[in-house]
């Protein structure tokens, strides 16, 4: 049974430091049996980053008007995300702040929690007024716990920053272009998206591109990785500017990449 102290030591061995601002992608079960479950992991992460640090997670709901799953409209005080147990426990933490974007929200606890999550552009999930862009500009880090590079949402932001043309097309055209949000007003808000995150199957190429710039160890039983967000994004932008089609997968049946290849 893993204790908070075990997890804090593992995080420190990985390279997590006091004052770090972490964006965390998790597969909770892969870590092993934790005494106290997800709440203990949250406590361990907060202890590892200290009072000057921040922990953040994606709480994506994909609340597009015609999406065949999830909850529509999005309500940041009620709607669980689709990315597993840990994010759904963290956003309900009494100290957590959550952003208001209708498909790609973020929840955060700590020093930068309010800054990261406030005034999230409702039309652009990963633009300059988004939690991930603010994390990138704040010297943040990406922490993977039991998941791979194909879960790293900030690489979609790199696609936007590189101005690849295909981000104008939705992940799945059948979902529509609008996300629906309940912000507590009388009527549901409708926000037409200007850009769209897409397929992430090609993201693992950055494991090799970054190489030993990624710190690797285990947290509990889970393989873990820690990397500098700015280095990852800047590297991805540079690679995408050399080859705009770099991150489009080869699956002819991919509902996202196949239509996007019309640009090349």
C-alpha positions, 0 to 999 in steps of 0.5 A, spaced: 500 500 500 503 506 497 503 512 502 503 519 501 510 519 503 512 514 498 509 518 493 512 524 495 519 521 495 518 518 488 515 525 485 522 528 488 526 522 485 523 524 478 525 531 478 519 534 481 521 540 485 518 545 490 515 551 486 513 547 480 507 548 476 505 541 473 500 539 468 498 532 470 496 527 465 494 520 469 492 513 469 490 512 476 490 505 477 497 504 474 500 507 480 498 501 484 494 501 491 494 508 494 492 508 502 487 514 501 486 513 493 486 519 489 486 524 495 492 522 497 495 523 490 493 530 490 496 531 497 502 528 495 503 532 489 501 539 493 506 537 498 512 536 492 510 542 489 509 546 495 506 553 497 509 556 491 507 551 486 501 549 482 498 542 480 493 542 474 489 537 470 485 537 464 477 536 465 475 535 458 468 534 457 468 535 449 461 538 450 460 539 442 453 540 440 452 534 436 457 529 440 455 522 441 458 522 448 459 526 454 454 531 457 452 537 454 451 543 456 458 544 460 457 546 467 464 547 470 460 546 477 457 540 475 460 536 469 465 531 470 470 530 464 471 524 460 479 523 462 478 518 468 477 518 475 483 523 478 481 529 474 474 528 476 476 528 483 481 534 483 476 539 480 471 537 486 477 539 491 475 545 495 481 549 493 480 547 486 479 552 480 476 550 474 476 554 467 470 555 463 471 552 456 466 548 454 470 542 451 477 543 454 477 545 461 482 545 466 482 545 473 488 547 478 490 547 485 495 552 488 499 558 487 497 559 479 490 556 480 486 562 479 491 565 473 491 559 469 483 558 469 480 565 469 477 568 463 479 562 458 477 564 451 470 560 450 472 560 442 479 557 442 481 552 447 488 552 446 489 560 444 493 565 448 487 566 453 488 558 455 490 555 461 495 551 457 498 557 454 499 561 461 502 554 463 507 555 458 509 562 459 510 561 466 515 555 466 510 550 467 512 542 466 508 536 464 507 530 468 505 523 465 503 518 470 502 511 467 500 514 460 504 516 454 505 522 450 499 521 446 495 524 452 499 530 452 494 536 450 499 541 450 502 539 443 495 541 440 497 548 442 503 547 438 499 545 432 495 552 433 502 556 435 505 553 428 499 555 424 498 549 421 492 550 416 488 543 419 486 546 426 480 550 422 477 543 421 474 539 427 476 533 430 470 530 428 465 534 423 459 530 425 460 533 432 459 540 429 463 547 430 459 549 437 460 548 444 454 549 449 456 552 456 451 553 462 454 559 466 448 560 470 445 565 466 438 563 464 440 561 457 445 556 455 451 559 451 453 557 444 460 558 442 463 557 435 470 554 435 475 558 431 480 552 432 480 545 434 484 540 437 485 533 433 488 526 433 494 525 438 496 518 435 503 521 432 505 525 439 509 519 441 515 521 436 517 527 441 519 521 446 525 520 441 526 528 439 526 530 446 530 524 448 534 525 455 531 532 456 525 528 459 526 525 466 523 518 467 522 514 473 516 510 477 511 513 481 508 507 485 508 502 480 507 507 474 512 509 469 512 516 469 515 522 465 517 529 467 518 535 461 519 542 461 513 545 457 516 550 454 521 546 451 516 541 448 512 546 445 517 550 442 521 544 439 514 541 436 512 548 433 519 548 430 518 541 427 511 543 425 514 549 421 518 544 417 513 539 416 506 541 417 503 534 416 508 531 421 502 530 426 497 527 422 496 519 422 496 514 417 490 511 418 485 512 412 479 511 416 481 517 422 475 521 422 480 527 424 486 526 420 483 523 413 479 530 412 485 534 414 490 531 409 486 535 404 491 541 405 497 537 403 
